[in-house]
Amino acid sequence: MMDETEFWELIDGSRETAGGDPEEQAGLLVERLLDHDPETVLDFARHFESRYNRAYRWDLWGAAWVLLNGASDDAFDFFRCWLIGQGREVFEGALHDPDSLADLLGDFDEELDGDGEDLGYAADEAYEQLTGTVAPDLGIAPAPAEPEGTPLDLENDRVLARHYPRLWDRFRA
């Protein structure tokens, strides 16, 4: 059984070793998950997926839009994976106050950062390597059909600058 602390330790350790490269981090996560039994890998997947679903919010999508200079549905999905990959402090801070990402993030390279697609597949890949089969349904509630919260006009710079003043000043001004 993997608890929340162990989940975040795996995330943090892999990010630090990868030097912040999300693709490399995903590969390291797969390697580290292979040291566990299949049920523990599924526990990791449940932790990841539940956080991924929690981050399906309009206010975070707006923050991603500012950081990435636009974020399609897929880009926001990959951003949420990346956000989890940044570790507990950044993830929880962003959920508490998306504009705080301006303070929580170090260097941000649009070419490298903000896209953690591979992180979203790490547990599935490890499970498949361990068992030779596709991971079963995780048995957790599915993501909501629509993001939580109040929709924002993501294409209106004035709205974004008003909602995310620190992010706007740091990444767009």
N, C-alpha and C positions, 0 to 999 in steps of 0.2 A: 504494500500500500504506500502510495506517495502522498505526503501531506503538502500543504501550501508552501511551507518553508523550503522543503526539498525541491519543489517545482521552481521556486525563484532562485535557489542556489544553482540549479542546472542552467537556467537562463543567464544568470549573472556570470557564472564561470565560463560559459561558452562565448558570451559577448566579449569578455575581457581577453580571452585567449585569441579571439578572432580580430581583436583590435577594432571592433565596431563594424566590421564588414558583414552585412546580414547574410550573404550567400555562404561565406565561410562559417559563420555562426551556425547556420542550418546544418552544414556538414558535420560540424563538431557535435551538435546536439544529437544527430543520428548516431554517431560513434558512441557517445556517452549513454544514450538510451539502450544501445545494444548490450551494455553491461547489466541490464535489468531484465527481469522476466516479463513476458508479454502482458500480464495483468497490470504491472507497474507502468508499462509504456501506455496502456490505455488510461490509467490514472492521470498520467502526464497530459495525454490528449484531452481528457475531460477538463483539467485545470485550464489548459490553453483555450479550448473551445468556449468555456463559460466566460472567460475574460474577453475573448474575441466578441462574443455576443453582447456583453456588458458595454463594450465600447461602440456599439452601433447606435450612435447618438448624433443628432444634428449639430450640437455644439462642437463635438470633436471633428465632425466632417468639415465644419467651417475652419477650424484650426488647421486641418490637413490641407484645405484649399489654399490658405495663406502660405503655409510652409512650402507646398509643392507648386504654387502658382497655378492652381487648378487641380481638381481631383475627381475623375470619373468614378462610377460605381466600383469598377475593378481596382482603380488606384486607391480608393478609400478602403477596400477590403485588404489590400496589401499593406496599406499604412497601419491598419489596426494590428496586423501580424507584427510589423516592425515595431510598433509602440510596445507591445508585450515584450518583444526582444530587448527593449531598452531597460528592462528591469522593473522591479516593484515600485521604487521611489518615483521614477518618471511616469510609469503607467498610472499609479494611483493619483499622483499629482495632476496629471492630465485629466483624469476623470473628475477630480475635485474642482479644477479650474483650468480649462483648456488653454487659456491665455498664458498660464504659468509655464507652458513649454518654452516660452521665450527665455526664461531663467533656468529651466531644468536641462535644456539641451546644450551641449558644448558646440563644437564645430558642426555645421550641417551642410552636407554636400548634396544638392538636389540629384546629382547623377547616381549617388551611392545610397544616400539615406532616404528613409520614408517608404521604401519598398521592401517588405519582408515576406514576399510571396513564399519563398522556399521554407521559411520558418513554419508556415502553416501546414506544411507537408511532412515535417521532420518525424513526428510520431507515427504517421501512417507508413512512412518508409521504413522506420525501425521495426515496426510491428510486422510488416511484410517480410523483412529480412529474417526476423526471428522465427516466424511461423510458416512462411511460404503462402500465407493467405492474406486477403484484404482485411483490414480492421473492421470489426463489427460495428453496428450502431452503438454510439456511446451512451445512449439512454439518458441524455440530458435534454432539457427543453430547447426547442429550436429557436433560432434568432427571430426577433419580431419581423413582421413583413415590412414595416417601415421603421426608419430610425426613431429612437425615443426623443421626446422633447419637441420644441417648436421649430418648424422649418425656417431656414434662413434663405434669403436671396443670395446664393453663393456667387452670382456673377456681378453683384453690385459692390464695387470697391468701397464705397462710403459705408455701407452696412458692415462689411468685414473690418474696416479700420475702426469702426465704433465698437464692435463686439470684441475685437482682439487688438487693443491698442499696443500692447508690448510686442506681440508677434508681428504686427504690421510695421512698427517702428524698426524692429530688428531685421526683418526679412523682406520687406517690400518698400519701405520709405526711401 
